[in-house]
């Protein structure tokens, strides 16, 4: 030993130093975080491809639909004199919302595929009816003589007009009209259908309306509460709805046969009045402040929308992403298990062997992602787990040369995969179960190492 060179002593210390081994393991774990991050990036990329496929199909069929209105819009034109005595002509629309809206509908979902990606579409048959009581022009700041009642428009908002399947005749009192495309009142309805309706200048009587809408859409259907009282009743055979928006249904039923939901929203529940003035245009290069006030805009209407979304029973990308977030914990616990096998059983493992086992763990998530695109997530998790367990266990049998230690590693890995799978199945209690699991792992490590004299580990020197 006296003739041992410095390099030999350094090499022997490096092979037997527990502290150095822990530092190397920490560095290896940090290095493996790089491919783990690449896996999460791959998951997002595949999810983006799926979303693009959904958008492509939806663009041809009909996107997320929002039904708004109907609304009666009356143009106005007013002339005022500026400070120089020159006339300023201002034009715009005043809008009247219905006193009651009743919507009934059946939503028939359809599943379409774009390559390997599933797209949820639907066709809905809606029956809309309601009533405008006498239009209260006196509540407006616009002088009634400026209102052009004979040029009024009856408009309904439809967010994606490509989804309209049939012509839409409208019954107004005893007269039938036909909706035409587009709307000029985009301050309140950005997209939709409309038709002109001449109204008498004298105080109008009540206006009853009814029409049916055959509409295609994708994923979601929303409604805006434009009535003093807005009532919506929807039924569908889809079994996984998500009720969303500003209002939840008053009554809902979800079963194996589908779902139904009913909403009733009052005027007091929203943040805009029953009649108001939209933005105006003027012939003045520097128009004065709008004397009538700007009360309506599409944004405020959209923020009060309510409805539902047709969810897929399993989103494999979300579950795979949640699973990949535990990759660092999995690598850490596995490496700690190998480290304590070295310490407690005098087995020596090379850093390259740690890296190979860590690579197998990272490969599990790539397998899970690729298999889950073709099978259910549970099946994909089982297949990826079996493949990874077989790979790591087989490798351990050669590097450990001990059947008992090999089966012990198999048991540890199987428990970890089972534990993390249980976390994926939980929503509200995932954090609680995860923290308790980590506490149990830490307690086990502390128990197994309670008698180790960390200052007297000699490795080969003690042999």
VEXTOR-172353 format. One record per residue (C-alpha): z, x, y. Coordinates in steps of 0.02 Angstrom, whole numbers, plus 50000, padded with zeros to 5 digits. Layout:
<nodes>
ZXY...
</nodes>
This chain:
<nodes>
500005000050000500315015150116498475019950102497915002450149496785002950300496984992150454495464981750408496174978650235497834973050309496924961950434495884954250295497414951150188498324943250335496834932150374496764926050194498624922450182499064916450358499494897950361499384897550550497634904750549497124892350415497734877850521496794884650672495194886150568495414868450501495644862050680494054870750735493104863650586493694846050629493094848350808491414854550745491234839350631491494828050781489744833150836488834825250687490054810550697489484807650876487684809050819488034795450690488674783450824487134787550927486044783450777486934766750755486614762350938484794767350918484554756150766485454742150854484304744351003482774743150889483504727050817483804719950991482034724351042481364715150889482414700050937481764700551116479974701951056480104686650944481094676951074479794680751207478484671551104479594657251045480794654451189482304664151251484094659051287483954642051367484924634451512484644616351562485074611951741484894595851837483994585051870484004586852059483154576852195482564588452334481964581652500481044592952623481524592952806480704599552963481634601353126481064607553297482234615753421482004625253583482564643153599483294651153755481544653653825481104635453800479894638953657479944627353505480654634253343480164624853187481334626353037480904619852865481864618852703482544606952571484094596552553484684593552376485534578452298486404579852130486594565152009488184555151996488124555051807487204565251675487274561251490486494573451366486374570951179485504583051064485194589650890484954608350871483974613750717484164632550687482834643350608482874660950537481394672350567481154690550521480354704550619480204718250489481954719950416482794711850567483404693950568483104683350724484004666850753482904653650835483134635050861482254619050910483244605851001482854587651035483804582751192483994565451268484464566051452484924550951554485924547551709486004539851879485864544252062486854532252168486224529152343485784546452412487084550552544486064558552682487474555252805488514568852719487224581852771487134591052937485254588052943484744573553056484064559752946482484558053052482024575953001482034571652816480334568752736480834556252602479034552652553478824570852494480384571652386480384581152221481254576752057481634593251970482464598851809482914616951775482334625351614482644643951605481184648051491479714636151506478824644051357480014634351247479404617151301478504609651151477864593051217477414584051378478944576651461478744558951530480184552951639480744535151664481334532251843481984514451860480444504451806479144518151836478574532151721478184549451792477584565451711478414582351736477294596251799477624614851786478634624751911479784620852053479714625152237481594623552259481994640552181483554642152288484444630652165483304630552012482384646851980481314639851839480924622351782479794607051797479584594351935478554580052003478424571652174479334555352200479154545252359480794538052420480994524852554481704530252721482974516352724484564518652625483924520252447484614510452302485254518352142484014528652039484164528251850483244541351749482974545651567481854557751472481764567551311481544586251297480834595151145481334613151173481264629651079482534643351113483404658551043485244661451006486054651251146485944634751239486864631351402487034616951525487524616351708488714602451768487654595251909488334577551893489914570351966490214567451782489244577951656489384573151473488584583551334488614579951148487774592451031487624593250841486884606850732486814612650552487264630550603488954635550533489414650050649489404644350831490264652850977490704641051119490464650351282490304648251468491404641051604492044626451499492544624651318492144608451226493414594551235493094590651052492294601850924492084602250736491504617250634491264615550446490154621250304488904607750356488734613550535489584610350701489714597450838490394598951013490654587451161490994592051343491444581651495491444590951660491904582851825491354586652002493084593452039492874606751904491444615751993491294625052158489844616352246489644599052327488604584052276487314586652413486874601452520485564611452614484574625852541483934641052638482624637752770481104646352845480704647653029479214652053138480344662953247480294681953217482184682153252482794665153192484514659453249485914656253129485524641653014486364626753097486414617152934487294630052828486764637752663487684628752525486684630252366486084645052265485584647952085486994660452055488394648152088487574635451975487394648251835489214653551844489734635851796488584634451646489334630551477488674629251300488614638851138487834653651048487224653950868488064669050793487504678650640488864678150506488854697150495488294709750624488114725250518487914736650670489544731350750490494733750587489654750450553490084756150729491894751050704491914760350540491164776150618492554776450748493764780850609492734795950552493844808550642495414801350561494584801750391494074819950408495794824750474496744816550331495554823550199495694841150269497594839750276497584834650093496574850250048497704860950156499274855150067498434857749899498174875749953499974877550012500874868449872499774873649725499234891149779497404886249782496284895249903494814885949981493494893450091493054885750262491294882750196492034871450062492954861750197491314859750292490394853350139491724840350105491704835350289489814833750284489964822050135491184811250234489974810350382488554806250262489534790850207489234782650377487374786250373487274778650200488274763650260487094761050407485494762550306486064751850160486824738250270485104735050347484534728550177486124721750098487714713550159488984724850243490254722950103488964727849971488374742550077490164748550102490484747949914488874757349871489144770750004490964772549952490544774749767489194787749805490324797649922491824797049804490754802949659490034817149764491704823549832492654821049669491334830349570491374844449695493284845149690493274846949501492334863449520493244870749670495004865749617494834869049430496244856849400496014839349330497644832949403497224838849579495464831949564496094814749517497374815849655495994819049783495024804549710496534793249732496824799049911495004796049960494944779149872496524773649963495804779450129494174770050104495134754550052496314756050200494934758050328493944743750250495464732450271495524737450455493714731950475494124714650408495504711750534495324707450717497014702850789498054713850673496934729250659497964739450782499604734650698498994738750523498184754950583499754761150669500834756750517499594765650403499624781450508501514780650511501544779750321500344794550307501404804950425502994800350331502174805450166501644822350237503394825350306504164821050138502994832250037503274847050153505144845050179505594859950068504224871950121504794888150202503354890450323503934908250365503964913950183502234909050120501564925150045500014919649954499364934349856500844945249906502004934249809500914934549655
</nodes>
